[in-house]
């Protein structure tokens, strides 16, 4: 499962892709596996400039069968606490890494 992550301060973020094989999305759609890189200042968000003169290098996405997302949120994609979306995107909203693929049941 592809996990796109725009939270560049996370230790698992490798070129806007989550390198962790299993993650948990909490009941408030937060990524509970987020870990801030030690001694790191807030990074400027350049992901919106993908087609600019110096786009960021993206990590090759994993094969969808290798990743697993457990989910506690009441989401349309949730089936027995497992996310069935083809992939999700984690983005910082209100200072927290949240799943923006979330669709309320």
C-alpha positions in Angstrom: 0.0 0.0 0.0 1.4 3.4 -0.9 1.8 5.8 2.0 2.5 9.3 0.8 3.8 11.5 3.6 4.2 15.3 3.5 5.4 15.4 7.1 9.1 15.8 6.3 10.1 16.0 9.9 9.2 12.3 10.5 12.0 9.8 10.8 10.1 7.4 8.5 9.7 10.0 5.7 12.0 9.0 2.8 11.4 11.3 -0.1 7.7 11.9 0.7 7.1 8.2 1.1 6.7 6.4 4.4 9.3 3.8 4.9 7.5 2.0 7.8 5.7 -1.2 6.6 2.9 -1.0 9.2 1.3 2.1 10.6 -1.7 2.9 12.7 -4.2 5.7 12.0 -5.9 6.7 15.3 -9.5 7.4 15.8 -8.9 11.1 15.3 -7.3 10.3 11.9 -3.8 11.0 13.3 -0.7 9.0 12.3 0.2 7.4 15.7 3.6 6.2 14.3 4.9 9.7 13.6 8.3 10.3 15.2 10.0 13.6 14.9 13.6 13.6 13.7 15.8 14.5 16.7 17.2 18.1 16.7 15.5 19.1 13.5 14.1 22.5 12.8 10.8 22.8 11.0 11.4 22.3 7.3 10.0 24.4 4.5 7.2 22.6 2.6 8.4 22.3 -1.0 6.1 19.4 -2.0 3.7 21.9 -3.7 6.5 22.8 -6.1 6.9 19.4 -7.7 6.9 20.8 -11.2 9.2 23.8 -10.3 12.8 24.3 -11.4 14.1 22.0 -8.6 11.5 19.4 -7.7 12.1 17.2 -4.8 13.2 13.6 -5.4 10.5 11.2 -4.7 11.0 7.8 -3.2 9.9 4.8 -5.4 6.6 3.7 -4.0 6.4 0.2 -2.6 4.3 -2.6 -4.0 0.8 -2.3 -2.6 0.8 -5.8 -1.1 3.7 -5.1 1.3 2.3 -2.2 3.3 -0.4 -2.5 6.0 -2.4 0.3 7.6 -4.4 -0.4 10.7 -7.1 2.2 11.2 -9.3 3.2 14.2 -11.1 6.1 12.5 -14.7 5.7 11.4 -13.7 5.9 7.7 -15.3 4.7 4.5 -12.1 2.8 3.6 -11.9 0.9 7.0 -12.9 -2.7 7.1 -12.3 -4.6 10.4 -9.6 -2.0 11.5 -7.7 -2.3 8.2 -7.5 0.4 5.6 -8.6 -0.8 2.2 -7.7 2.3 0.2 -5.1 1.8 -2.6 -3.0 4.2 -0.7 -3.2 7.1 1.8 -1.6 10.6 2.2 -0.4 12.0 5.5 -0.3 15.7 5.7 0.3 18.2 8.5 -3.0 19.9 9.5 -3.2 22.1 12.6 0.3 21.0 13.5 -0.5 17.3 13.5 0.2 14.5 10.9 -3.3 13.5 9.8 -4.6 11.1 7.1 -6.2 13.3 4.4 -7.5 10.3 2.5 -10.1 10.0 5.3 -13.8 9.9 4.2 -16.3 9.9 7.1 -18.6 6.8 7.2 
